[in-house]
Amino acid sequence: MSLVDYESFSEEESVDNIESQTQSLSKKRTSEENSNLIRNKQSKVTNFESKDVNVNDKNLIEKETTQQQQQQEEEEEEEEEEQQLQQQPQQIHDGRIRNVPHIPGNWAIYVHVRIPISFDLKDMLSRIYSRMSPSVPSLRQLETIEKNVLHVSVSRTAFLKVFQIHRFVDILKKQLSIHKKFKMGFSSIDAYQNDEGTCGFLSLNIGRGYSSLLEFTRIVDNVMISFRQPVYYKDPSFHTSIAYTTKLGSITKAKVDEYQELFKNELSKFSFDIDSVYITSGNKDFRIALS
């Protein structure tokens, strides 16, 4: 191409070319800026997502660590109790000797409802005890009275392995929690003795609420059978014990009848709202709320 050819282009054509190139460069820059902006946004989103994942991971790790610590503490408590029981195989309870020898790995467990001891109830229990103790010097109050609570059993004592306890509790919770709350009251004073014939008890029989307790016993018995444990008595007499003696025969029927006559009117005035069933194993209590 010659010099003449270059000179043959007009000035207007040159300006058009320059403007076209400028617009092209501008579009290219805008496109590059948009691409960079999109990449920056994506990077920020990724960073946020990464932070969220890290936070979730951290929370999950903390939760698992807490659960592991709780499990370890429970195992340490159980191991400590196990050692104490092994050191004292005939450990004394309220002055009573353990009748069932301790087997490592087995834990005593029983099901019951609780009666809170009000001021008026504690006063009556104290008067019953004070009147009977002179004629029965070996009579002792149960420690539950000092804790302001009375127990009414709806099962015999069973012995389960540690790994069975939570399953036992879960099954009973599903079956008992659907039952309604109910009222319970005393009917009379009575005397009982344990199956081994080593201890006698001064007790208060349950009148009102008997049918609800009987239904609980039927449910618990079925679960006991599935765990190959003993069922409750065939015709149960639900009661709460308030005192005991290791001298059998010292709580005579004549004495029981005498105090029944003295306190029958006062006994009938007590009424209790029962809203829970309890399962006790060792030093642990599992509460099942009624509907």
Secondary structure, 3 states (H helix, E strand, C coil): CCHHHHHCCCHHHHHHHHHHHHHHHHHHHHHHHHHHHHHHHHHHHHHHHHHHHHHHHHHHHHHHHHHHHHHHHHHHHHHHHHHHHHHCCCCEECCEECCCCCCCCEEEEEEEEEEECCHHHHHHHHHHHHHHCCCCCCCEECHHHHCCEEEEECCCCEEEEHHHHHHHHHHHHHHHCCCCCEEECEEEEEEEECCCCCCEEEEEEECCCHHHHHHHHHHHHHHHHHCCCCCCCCCCCCEEEEEEECCCCCCCHHHHHHHHHHHHHHHCCCCEEECEEEEEECCEEEEEECC
